[in-house]
Amino acid sequence: MHKAKFFSGLLLAIIFIVSVVYFLNRSAFQTVYQNREALAEGSEWVEKTYSLAGLIDYIEGNPEYVSVTSLNLTYPDQSIRYHDEKPRVAGAVGHIVLLGTWMEAVGQGRFPADSLVALEDIERFHVPNVASSSHRAGMGLLYDQSEDEYVQLKAVVQNALKNNHLASADFWYDLLGFERIDSFRRYHFGDDIETPLPWSGFYILAQPMLHGQPAGEKLKELSSIPRDSLYALNLDRFSRYQSDEEYRSQVQQAFGGDGHNLNFIEQRKLYNLLPRATTYALARFAEKIFNEELISTEASQQMYDLMNWPLEEQATRRHLERYGAVYDNRMSLLGGIDFGESAYTGERYAQAILYDDMPIGLWMHMSSNFMNQDYQKRLMYDPELHRRSVSALTDCE
């Protein structure tokens, strides 16, 4: 009898604890359940990619997902070019185009780095419940640097480059304007890179509650239209969200519940619509910055100062004398553009690596470990890893 009471009480306690855990984490449990098939994608590679040697094997075996350009500026014959003329989704790595555009404008006396920006003006570019934790963190950093709720434009730019803060990036985009950005892109990249677009425009375009059709159907429709039509739609929604208060209210109401209402597969389809770039063009751009040949010596130095934030980490400083980067990490996408100098050999590198349309389970694994960032840094200072990469990643296009 006593045992029965004990086990009955124990069972009730277990049920209570499990119930509390479930209801406190209900959203997370539901997300995992709804995306269980997506989370299984690439599972065969997860165990194999706990080391960077395994990552090289993955890149070599899956060229449909990865492009690599690692230009050894000291010994060019030791460079790596792997499917690097294939356009891939650039994501936030495309912010490097905004940075170049801005530096060119600063040289012309426009948009000085110390000009003041109202924090409420940045908030206006946030779409409710999209990348909410990242948005709060990014705004928190800006508030910490603000005075009377104004912050220098330089801090907004660095928030976009370092933290991929979407509202900061869209404010910056609106400040520069599409025509200026497109002109810079055409002059410096030609057709090797598509002109970046504002983030909020993409999320608004894909919101099912604004279009009266399922997200899958809308995304399929958007993927089938010409790129110039997609650009026009994005810029129209971006502009209306800022200038049309009635439309802005509709958007905020649509995103007020569960944000973009997209599952993991649908998010991948959305991000596959983002502007594309070749890693070779990006790496050559990084080379110009590193050689202080982009726009002017002063402009290149200012760009380096905004990109060298990884040197805040002691581990990076230990291995690299100079280093600058812009990275991206979002559903099914990983990417980076960087340049640096080995602390051991003095060899100088300019690089870009883009992974797109990745199996989601594998992306979860790699993104949680920042493997792509570690790999790009180590290519510059780890001779064995670099030798293995040169051997394995022989372009076969």
N, C-alpha and C positions, 0 to 999 in steps of 0.2 A: 504493500500500500504506500509506504514511504517512498519506495523507488518510483512508483507510478507518479506520485505527486512531484518528485524531484524532476523526472524527465518531462512531465507536463509543463512544469515551470520553466525548465531549460528551453523547451521547444517554443514556449510563448516569448521568452527573452530573445531567442534567435530570430523569431518572426518579427519582433519589434525592432531589433537592430537592423535587420535587412530592410524592413519597411522605411526606417528613418534614412538609411543610406540611399535607398532608391529614390525617395521623394526629394532628398537634398540634391541628388544628382540626376534627377529624372530627365532633364534636357540632354545630358551627356549620354545616358543609356539609350534614349530614343534616337539620337543622332547615330550612334554606333549600330543600332538595330536596322535603321532605315538604309544605312550605307554598307551593310555587311558584305555584299558582293564586291563593291568597289574596294573595300579594305583588304580583300583577299588578292587583288591584282598584284602581280609581281612578287608574290610570297616566295616563289622558288629562288629569288635573288636576295632576299633579306639576309639569310644566314651567310651567304657568300660575300656580302658587302659590309661586314663589320670591320674590314681592313681596307686601306686604300689600294692595296694590291688587288683585292676583290673588286673594287670600284673600277680599276683599269680593265679588268676582265669584262665587267658589265658594259663599259663604254665600247670596247672592242667588239663585243658580241651583239650590240644593239645600236647600230649607227642610225637607225630611224628615229632615235630619241635624243641624240647628243651630237653637238659640233664642238670642236676644240681648236683654238689657235693659241699657241704659246710661242711667241717670237723671242728668241734669244738674240738680244741686240748686240751682245759681245761676240758670240760665236754663232752666226746665222745658220750654219749647217746643222746646228743642234736644235733648230726650231721644230715645232710640231704643228702640222696642218692636217686636220682630220675632218672631212666633210664640212669645211669651213666656208664654202661659198653657197651653202644651202640656207635660204632664209628660215629663221626660227623665231618663235615668239620671244620678244625681248623683255616684256614686262617692265619692271621698274628700272632695269638696266638702261632703258631708253631715256631715263632722266638725265643721262650724260649729254643728250642733245639739248635739253633745256639749259643745262649748265653752260655749254658752249655758247648758246644763243644769248644767255644773260651776260656772260663775260664780254661778248662782242658789243652788246648794248651799253654796258658799263663803260667800255672804252670810248663810246660815242657820247658819254655824259648822261645816259639814261639809267634809271633805277639803281642809284648808288647803294652799296652794301649797308650803309648805316642809316638809310631811310627807315622811318618808323611805320609799322603796320599794326593796326588795331586787331586784337585777338578775336573780337567778334566778327571781323571781316573774314578771318580764316574759318571760323566756325560755320559760316554760311555755306561753305563748300562741302560740309560733311553731310552724307546721306544717312539718315537714322538707321542704327543697328547694322551697319556695314563695317566690318573690321573694328568693332566697338572697343575692344580692349586696347588695340593698337592706337585707336584715335584718342582714347583717354590718356594713355601714356604719352603720346606725342604732344597733346595740348598741355599736359602737366609739365613737360620739359620747357615748353614755351612760356608758361606762366612763371616758372622759376627764373627765367631770364628776362622777364618783363618788368616794366616800370609804369605804374598807372595804367596797366592793361594794354601797353604798347610794347612791341618787340622789334628789334632790328631785322630788316629783310634778310640779312646774312643768316640769322638763326632759323628763319623759315626755310631757307634753301637747304641748310644742313639737316634740318628735320626731315625733309623730303629725301635727301641723299642717303643719310645714315639710317634713318628709322623707317623709310618707305611710308611716311605719313601721308595718307591720300589727300586729306584736306589741304595740307601745306603744298603738295604737288599741284593740286588743281588751282589753288590761289596763285601760285607761281606761273602756271600755264596761262591763266586768265590775264595776268599782268603783262606777260610777254606778247600774247596773241598768236593765233594760228599762223598768220601770214609771215610774221617775223621768224617763227620757229621753222616753218616750211622752207623759207628762203635759206636759212642757215643750213638746214639738212640737205637741200639740193646742192648747195655749193661745196659742202665738205664731204658728202657721202654719195651723191648721185642717187641711183636706184638701189644701192646696196642696203639701205635702211629706209623703212617707211617712217613718215612723220609721226611722232607720238601724238596721242589723243588723251583727253582728260578722263580720269577714272570714273567720275560720277556719271558721265554720259553712257558708259557701258552698262553700269548697274541699272540705270533707269531704263535703258532699252530692253533689258532682259526681265524686268519685273513683271510676273504674270498678272498681278492685280491691276496693272495699268493698261493691259492690252486685251483682256478678256479671252485669252487663249493659254493653254498649258505652256510651261516654260520650254519643254522639249520642242514643241512645234515652233515657238517663237525663235529659239536658237537655231533650229534648222533653217528657218526662213532667212535669218540674218546671215548665216554662213553661205547662203546661196546667192546673195545679191552682190553686184560689183563692189569693189573696195571703195571707189569714190562715192557710191551711194551710202555705204556704211559710214564713211567719214562724215558725210552731210548729216545723216541721222544723229550721229553721236554729238556733233557740234551743235545741232539744233536743240537737243534735249539738255545739253550742258548750259547753253545760253538761256533757255526758257526757265530752267531751275533757278537761275540767278535773277532774271528780270521780270518774270511773270508770277506774281504772288498767288494767283489762283491755281496755276499749274504747280507751283512749289508746294502748296498745301495738299494737293492731290498726291504728289510724290511722297511727302512726309507721312501722310495717312497710309499709303500703300506699304511703306517700309516700317510703319510703326509697330507691327506685331512681331513677325519673325524675320525681319530684315529682307534679304533678297529672295527668300523662299526657294532656294536652289539646293538640290542635293549635290553630293560630291561629283557625280558624273556630269551633271548640268553645269557646275562651276568650271569643270575642265573644258567643256564645250564653250563656255563664255570666254575663258581666258585664251582659248585658241583663236578668238577673233581679234586679239590685241595686235598692235603693229609689230612687224617682224624686222629682223636684221640678220646680217651675216656676221659670224664671229671674226672673220678676217677684217672686215671693215671696222668693226669695233676695236680690234687689237691695234690696227694701224692708227686709229684715232688716239688710243691710249699712248702709243709710241710718240706721237706729236706732243702730247701734254708732257710726257716724261722728258723729252728732249728740249722742252721749252720752245717749241716751234709752232704752237697753235695760237693764232691771232697775234700774240706778242709775247715777249719773255715775261712781262708782268702778268698778263692774263693767264699764262700757263702756270706760273707760280701760285696765283690765287686759286686756280682750279685744284692744284696739288694740295694746298692748305685745307680746302674743303673736303678733299677725298682721303686725307691721311689719318682719319679717325681710328682705323684699326691699330695704329701705333700706340693708342692708349693702353693696349694690352701688353703686359710685360713679355708674354710668350712670343708675340709678334716682333717686338723690339729686339729680342734675343737673337732672332734668326735673320732679320731683314733690316738693313741700314735705312732704306727709304721704302715707303709703301703707300699706295693709295688705291681705293677700290670703291665700286658701287655694286651692291649685290641685290638679288631679289629671291624671294621665297614665298610662293603662294600655290594653291592647289594645282598639282601636276607640273609646276614650273620651278626650276632652279636656274640661277644664272649669275654671272659676275663678269665685270670688266675690271682689270687691275694692272698695275705696273709696280715694279720694285727692284731692289738691288740686294743680292745675297750678302749677308754679313761675313760669310766665309770665303767666297771666291771673288766677290766684286762683280759677278756677272749680272747684267741688267736684262729685265724681261718686260714685255708688254703682252697682255693676254686677254682673251675673252672665251668663256665657255657657256654654252646655253643648253639646257635640258628642257624639252617641252613635250606635252602630250604624254607624260609619264604614267606608268601603272601606279594607281593611287596608293596601294599598300606600300610599295617600294618608296614612293615619294615621302610618305609619312615617316618611314624609317630614316631616310637620308636627311630630310629637313630637320628632324628632331636632333640629329647629331651634327648639323652644320658641316656635313662631309664635303660638300662642294667648295665651301670656303677654305677648309683645311687643305683640300687637294690643290687648289690654285696657289695657295701660299707655298706649300711644300714643293711644288714644281720648280720654284725659284731657288730653294736652298738645300733640297734633299737630293744628292746626286744619284743615288740608287733608284729612287722613285722616278726621277726624270729619265734616267737611262731606260728603265722598264717601259715608261710611257712612250719614248721615242721608238723603241723596238716594236711595241704592240700597236700603236696608233699610226700605222702607215695608211695614208689616204688611198682608198681604192675606187674613188669616183672616176 
